[in-house]
Amino acid sequence: MRIYKVGGAVRDRLLGIAVTDIDRVVVGATTEEMLAKGFRPVGADFPVFLHPKTGEEYALARTERKSGRGYGGFTFHASPDVTLEEDLIRRDLTINAMAEDDEQNLTDPYHGQRDLEARILRHVSPAFAEDPLRVLRVARFAARYAELGFTVATETLELMRQLSESGELQALTAERSWKEISRALMENQPQVFIEVLRACGALKVLMPEVDALFGVPQPAIHHPEIDTGAHTLSVLQQAAHHKQPLTVRWACLLHDLGKGLTPEEQWPRHIAHESKGLKLIKAVNERFKAPRDCQELALLVGEYHTHGHRALELKASTLLELLQSFDVYRRPQRFEEFIAACEMDARGRKGLEERSYPQADYLRGAATTARSVAVQPLLEQGFKGPELGEAIKRERLKALKAYKEASS
C-alpha cells in the first residue's frame, strides 16, 4: 500500500499558495484492507474513505470509462492493480495530475509542473471531452489563477468547444452546475469564468440570456464601455474587487438581462429593460436552482437598480415603495446587498471605477428613517388592523419627506 497526495494540494504547494484541502490516493490496496485499518467508507459510486483520526479523504486508485451521458455517466474500476499513472491520467488538467509522497517526491507523468511554470491550463488526455462538467471546471480554474497569468491552452479550449456543441452540457444537473458557477463567482476574477465560457461556446448553451448581452450597445454618456456584455463583466469584476458576497455577485451578473431583448432599432436606449428582464432572471434562477436568497436579490436588483441610481431624485412616496418592496423592516441585510449591487453597477463602467456613489448613504439613511417610525403611539391612538397599517405608512411617508428636504 502506497499513499500519495494528489491534485490541488500538490498544485498549490508548487505555486506557493496555502494548501487548504488535501486529497490522497491509495495505490495497491483493497477496500477490505482500508476497512481493517479503521477507515470509514463514504460515497456509493467509488471507494473513498475517511481517515479514522483526521477525517481526511483517501481514495483507492481507480480507472474510469464513459458509460452514459453527463457528469455521472461513468463506470469506475478500483483494484490493487491500478497504477498511480493510470489514476492520474483520468484527471482533468495536467496541473491537477501530479502526485507526491510524504517526502515530497514528485510523480508528474503528464508534465503538470511544466505547465505550471508556463501558466497553461491544459487537459491531460482526450478523455477530458467525456465529462461536460470539465468545461465549467476549467473556466473556474481560469478565473482562480488569472491573476497569476494562467490561460487555457488552445487545444483544450477546442475540446471545450466540441463539448459545448455536442449537447453534453444539457446533461449536467442543476446542482452540479450551480456548485461550479457559485464557486467561480467567488473567485478573485469571476469575469474570466464568463469570458472562457463564452470563448468556447458554453455560455450560449448554459446562459444564453447573458451571452445575448455581448454586442448590444448602451448610451455612451452613461456607459463609456458601450457594450452591455463588457459592462456586465466589469460589474462582476467590481463586485469581486469589493469582496461582495455570492448573492450580490449573482445579482450583478443578471441585472441587465432585459437589455438583450431590446429591438435593434431602439438601440442604444433600453426602455423598461428592468421589468422586461425579470422573466429572464427568473428563468436563469430556476435553471440552476440558485439558492432562494440569490434568486430574490437578483430579481429585486433587476427590477429596481435604476431606482437606486436615481435615489436622490425619487419622490418620498416612490422611496417608501422601494423600501416596502425590500421589506427593510424585517430584512435590512437584503436592502444593504441591493445598495451594494447598485454601487457595483455604477462602478462597472470604463473609467468610472473609482466614482463616488452618494446614493448608497442616502438610501441607508432613508431606510433608517422609515424604520425609526414608532408604532406604539399609533396603537395608543386606537389604530388597529388595516387602519394601523395605513397610519404607519402615513407616518413613514411624512418622515421620508422630512428626510428628503433635510438632505437636499
C-alpha positions, 0 to 999 in steps of 0.5 A: 500500500502506497499513499500519495497526495494528489491534485490541488494540494500538490498544485498549490504547494508548487505555486506557493499558495496555502494548501487548504484541502488535501486529497490522497490516493491509495495505490495497491490496496483493497477496500477490505484492507482500508476497512481493517485499518479503521477507515470509514467508507463514504460515497456509493459510486467509488471507494473513498474513505475517511481517515479514522483520526483526521477525517481526511479523504483517501481514495483507492486508485481507480480507472474510469470509462464513459458509460452514459451521458453527463457528469455521472455517466461513468463506470469506475474500476478500483483494484490493487492493480491500478497504477498511480499513472493510470489514476492520474491520467483520468484527471482533468488538467495536467496541473491537477495530475501530479502526485507526491509522497510524504517526502515530497517526491514528485510523480508528474507523468503528464508534465503538470509542473511544466505547465505550471511554470508556463501558466497553461491550463491544459487537459491531460488526455482526450478523455477530458471531452467525456465529462461536460462538467470539465468545461465549467471546471476549467473556466473556474480554474481560469478565473482562480489563477488569472491573476497569476497569468494562467490561460487555457491552452488552445487545444483544450479550449477546442475540446471545450468547444466540441463539448459545448456543441455536442449537447453534453452540457444539457446533461449536467444537473442543476446542482452540479452546475450551480456548485461550479458557477457559485464557486467561480463567482467567488473567485478573485476574477469571476469575469474570466469564468464568463469570458472562457465560457463564452470563448468556447461556446458554453455560455450560449448553451448554459446562459444564453440570456447573458451571452445575448448581452455581448454586442448590444450597445448602451448610451455612451454618456452613461456607459463609456464601455458601450457594450452591455456584455463588457459592462456586465463583466466589469460589474462582476469584476467590481463586485469581486474587487469589493469582496461582495458576497455570492448573492450580490455577485449573482445579482450583478451578473443578471441585472441587465438581462432585459437589455438583450431583448431590446429591438435593434432599432431602439438601440442604444436606449433600453426602455423598461429593460428592468421589468422586461428582464425579470422573466429572464432572471427568473428563468436563469434562477430556476435553471440552476436552482440558485439558492432562494436568497440569490434568486430574490436579490437578483430579481429585486436588483433587476427590477429596481437598480435604476431606482437606486441610481436615481435615489436622490431624485425619487419622490418620498412616496416612490422611496417608501415603495422601494423600501416596502418592496425590500421589506427593510423592516424585517430584512435590512441585510437584503436592502444593504446587498441591493445598495451594494449591487447598485454601487457595483453597477455604477462602478462597472463602467470604463473609467468610472471605477473609482466614482463616488456613489452618494446614493448608497448613504442616502438610501441607508439613511432613508431606510433608517428613517422609515424604520425609526417610525414608532408604532406604539403611539399609533396603537395608543391612538386606537389604530388597529388592523388595516387602519394601523397599517395605513397610519404607519405608512402615513407616518413613514411617508411624512418622515421620508419627506422630512428626510428628503428636504433635510438632505437636499 
